[in-house]
Amino acid sequence: MHEIEQFDRFDLKLLAALQEDASLTNQELAGRVNLSPSQCSRRKARLEQDGIILRYTAVLHGQKLGLQMIVFVNVTLNTHSRDNSRRFKTLIEGIPAIREAHALTGDMDYLIKLIVPDLSTLSEIVNDVLLPHDSVQHVRSSIALETLKEDGPLPLEYLTPSGL
């Protein structure tokens, strides 16, 4: 277990409740955490101010909206320099279909997760955007056949609250 000094069990309960349902009112949240609404509100505001709570968002059902394909793209850069990495970062920030991008160790430099409606859109992104870019040497894509687990809450059970 990792010791996290700034959180106690109430903070962790509050974070767990918000991960489960960010639309909870302050009154509902206070009831789940067993604090008064004013104490709960102050703790939530501190967690927001400290950058622990990054944002509140709605989770949409991509397939029902016509976004049928999840694709993982491995990218190798043509040279390994700060400028080249910055150019690549700027490129991917401008592609709305990219949901995640991670710098890696090993054979590939980046792993990108795309969500697109069809093969035609995937082809446009790979062939017309990624491959021609001067920072990119190699692109390899894999289409997900099935999603077994997605976007779960952070595993707060690994954190040991101080004050317990």
N, C-alpha and C positions, 0 to 999 in steps of 0.2 A: 504494500500500500504506500502511496505517496502522500506525504503530509502537506496539506494546503493550509497555511496559517490564517489567511484572511477570510475563510469561510467557516461557518458553523453549521450545525444540522438544519437550522431553519433556512439558511441560504440555499443549501443543497436541496431541501424539500421544495423551496420556491422555484428553483431552476428546473427541477424535475417536473413540477406541475406545469410550468410554462412550456417546456418542451412537449408535453403531452397535449396541451391546449392553450395556445397563446391568446385566445380570445376571451379567457376568463376575466370577469370583472374583478376589481380590487377586493370587493366583498367576498366573492367566491374563492379567490386565491387565498385570502386571509383565513377562510374556513378550512381549506385544505392544508395549510401550513401550521395552523393552530397559533396564529398571532392576531393581534388587533389589526383592523384595516389600516390605521395610521402607521403602525410598526412595519407592516407588510409593504406599504407604499414607500416608506423611507428606504427599506432594504432594496426594493426593486429599483428605485431611482439610483441608489449607490451602485448597484450591479450594472445598470445602464451607463452611468457616468464613468465607471472603471473599465468599460469596454468588454465586460463579460457577456452581457446581452448585446448582441450586435444589431439585431433588427427583429421585427415581427413581420411575418409573411403568411400568405395563404398558399397551400400546396394544391396545385392543379393537377387534374388527371390528363396527362399528355395524350394518351391514345384517344380519349373521347373528344379531344380538341383537334385530332387529325395528325398529331405528331407521333407517327407509328414506329420510327426506328431509333434505337439507341445504338450509337457507334463509338467504339474506342479506337483512337488513332494514336499510333506511336510515331513520333517525329524525331529525326536526327538532324542536327544543325550541320551546316557545311563547315563552319569554323567555330571554335570555342573561345569566344571573347565576350567581354561585357557589352560592347556595342552590338554584336550580333544577337546576343540574348535580349537586349533591349528592343531591337528591331522586331524580333519574333514576338515578344510580349505585346508590343504595340499592335502588331498584326492580329493576334488572337483576341485582344480586347475589343476589336471592332467587328467580331463575328458573333451575332446574337445566338446562333445555334450551339455555340460552345458553352456548356454548362459548368465544366470543371477543367482545369489544366494544372498539371503537376510536373515539376522538374524532378527527374529521376537520377538515380545512380545506375550504372550498368550500361548495356548496349544502346539503349535509346535515351535520348535527352529529355523528352517530354511525353506524357500520357495525357491525352485530351479526350473528354467525354462530350459527344455531340448528341443532340436530339433533333431529328429532322423528319419531315413528312414522308420522304420517299428517296429512292435511289438517285433520281435526277438531281435533287438538292444536294445529296451527299457528293455526287460527281462534280457539281459546280464548286463546292467548297474545296474538295481535294485537288481537282485538276485546274481550276481557274484562280484559286486563291492561295492555297498552301504550297503546292509544288512550284509555281512560278516565282515565289518570293525568294529574294536573294539570300535570305538567312537559312533557307531549308535545303537540305541535301536529299533526305529520304523520308517517305511517308508510307506507313503500313496501317491499313484499317481492318477492324474486325467488327462485324455486326452482331449484336447481342440477340440470341435466339429467345431467351427467357430471362426475366429479372427475378431472382430468388429473394433478394433483400435489397432495400433501397432506403436511403436517407432516414435512418433511424436516429433516435436521440443519442446524445453523447453518453458514454458509459460512466455516469456519475458514481456508480457503486465502487469504482476504483479509488475514489477520493476519500480520504479520512478527514472528517471535519475536526477542526480544533475545538477545544472546550468540551469534548465528550469524555 
